[in-house]
Amino acid sequence: MSVKRNKVTIPELYGMVERGERISFLTAYDYPMALLEDRAGVDMILVGDSGAMCMLGHPTTLQAKMDFMVEITAAVSRAAGRAFVVGDMPYMSYQPSDEIAVKNAGRFIAEGGADAVKLEGGARMAQRVEAIVDAGIPVMGHIGLTPQAASMIGGLKSQGRDAETALALMEDAEFLEDAGVFAILLEAIPARVAEEMVNRATVPMLSIGSGPACHGQLLIVHDILGLFEAFTPKFVKRYADVAQTMTAAFESYVHDVQSGAFPAAEHTYRIPDEEWGRLSQLLKEEEE
Ligand code: KIV
């Protein structure tokens, strides 16, 4: 497989859209995963607050903290030689005020090395988007199923399935575009509604569970690898069963330790015979 090496930038993402090339987008939460994604040619990496669930075992994304997000974003940024890195602003890191939003978005860039930040919400978040963009930080919008607002939108459910809510999503997208987002992520929106939104869009529209018309596709890496077993959304395609491969490796290790098959001679260090002889002599002298 040929791998493109130049760092992806916002103009390059717009160029891809113009050329009709689809943008590949995956989450990553650590250095080795990001390194492999970058090497495979993934265009964009989201350091999602889903890391609180996939990496830390929390029940929702609401438990993600700024310090954790910034630390893992920095690890991903160190690995992403080419991919465009988006830091996901966690719950309550931008909702309280413009000032808090700008300060925390700045941490993703300055400490996390991210290329942009993402935040959830449409019209009601337009002012926050404007404040962050005014500070010179690129913002990706995120509408549809927005997990940080799960209790307000009726749970982790597809959104925009009736005419009124679909229209409201289109209006949300317009507010975000006017506020200055460089792209919008559409989560779990019916494919026909998403297609209409793409037709009206002035910025790249990326999909997670919103159909093939979007300019790019995002999935959560733990879902595609079979590493997250709590639940699997309808829109996930699984590309590997890494959990099975890892479990088999761990079982073999346990077996080898118990049977003594590990470590073998090739896994141990040698002391030269001459030094071994001298040590024996020293021990003998100590005993006398
Ligand atoms: O945190 C995340 O991975 C996300 C995606 C679900 C869009 O925000």
Residues whose N, C-alpha, C, O or C-beta is under 5 A from the ligand:
A	BS01	KIV	T27 G48 D49 S50 D88 I208
